[in-house]
Amino acid sequence: VVSTQSTGGFHHPVMSSQRIALLAALGISVWAGYLLVSRYTRKRNQIKIKDLYVFPVKSCRGFSVQQWPLDDKGFAFDRKWMIVDAITGEAVTSRKYPSIVLIETKLEKDGTLSLKAPEKEEIIVGNPEILAKTHTTKFEVKLWDSTLQGLVMEERVNEWLSTYLKAKVLLVMDPADQRRVLDQKIISHLKNDGSADSSLPLTTGFADGFPFMAVSDSSLKWLQANLSSSKDLVVEMRRFRPNIVIEGVSTPFDEDKWKTVLVHRSNVDSKNSEEPYLKLHFVKLCSRCTVPTIDPDTAKREPDLQPLRTLKEKRMQRVHKSEEKTQPCFGVNVVHEYGSPSLLMLQVGDVFDVVSRENN
């Protein structure tokens, strides 16, 4: 029921209370629907952790996890062990011994490591805390430009690996108190622009150079779609050995431009959902060697060296703005601010909030 009321020569409707109540209820419903759709869209478009991987022994096969604790060096037990030449101490990796990728690693809840390889019985290496007390012999090892110390594991373990690889090698463990300094040029840039707390430790274990390597699934999809040869080759993320695989990144290689990322839990209903629990710094692109050309299931190299060949043709980048030389790149090296004494746990589904990025 609508009546009219004269106002200076023209008329406007005056609504009944029932009509007003109906329209108010309709408005509330529309607003509630908008909020629901907005929330769904925001969740759908979130940048999140898709997969997490841990690699206890450098170059050996790792495993995927739903969540994993962090320490000051990255993921707990990640690259905690490394195989080295028994004479020179040089790191032994799949670049020279591709069959290393077939060595399976397993960690028990207490950190006890065991190894298994084709035609080899599983062997238990031991718990790192106990090993640190019972294996005190240190051996000088070399990893890229770093000269480090490694605790030598038992002879039975070294013999097991040497027999499998057909080379005289040792398995060494990173001492808990060893502090391997990260690339100081990169860290200086990070601290000078105010991105990182200068008082926090920035260290890692036997990783190539940084605590984490991260890459988005959209970048992998781009690589798969742009292979310059071997079009039927399925390029799996395992070839690149990342710790963190990211989803929800709309543009391939957008992660290359990220500087600082805040990590939140995925439960949007949590009263603490707005509070980030970890800060990550994306500091340097990951240059690629021949490792991704090795099939992780057969240990055979691709005859035309894919996907490295495509990266060399289409993804030559400067690993950092301070560098002039370009290299084939895929993925980003990441450091974390680990200042909390409490146990931090990274989880699949955690949300990334990119708060700063490179200008170009």
Number of C-alpha atoms within 10 A of each C-alpha: 9 9 10 11 10 9 8 6 5 8 11 11 11 13 13 11 10 10 13 12 12 10 12 12 12 12 12 11 12 12 12 12 12 12 12 12 12 12 13 12 11 11 16 11 13 18 20 26 23 18 20 22 21 24 26 27 27 24 26 25 23 24 16 14 14 13 15 17 13 19 20 20 26 24 25 18 24 24 25 23 27 25 26 26 18 18 10 12 21 17 22 22 19 19 15 10 14 21 23 24 24 20 19 19 21 20 18 10 8 10 15 17 20 18 21 18 20 11 7 13 10 16 16 16 17 17 16 21 13 10 18 17 8 12 15 13 12 16 18 15 23 19 17 10 9 14 13 19 19 27 22 25 22 16 11 12 19 21 17 21 24 18 13 17 14 11 14 15 24 28 26 28 27 24 20 12 6 13 16 19 15 19 14 10 10 14 18 13 16 19 13 11 8 10 16 21 14 14 9 12 16 24 19 26 30 26 21 18 22 25 25 23 25 23 28 30 19 20 21 20 14 13 19 18 11 14 21 15 13 13 12 8 12 10 20 14 15 16 16 21 23 22 24 25 22 23 21 18 18 13 11 16 21 14 21 24 18 20 20 24 20 17 22 23 21 18 14 13 8 10 8 12 14 13 12 15 15 19 18 21 21 23 23 24 25 26 19 18 12 16 22 23 24 23 19 21 12 11 16 13 16 16 9 11 16 22 26 22 17 18 21 16 11 15 18 16 20 18 22 17 14 10 9 10 10 14 18 21 22 26 25 26 24 23 26 25 18 21 13 11 7 9 9 15 14 21 22 19 21 19 26 24 16 17 10 14 15 10 7 5
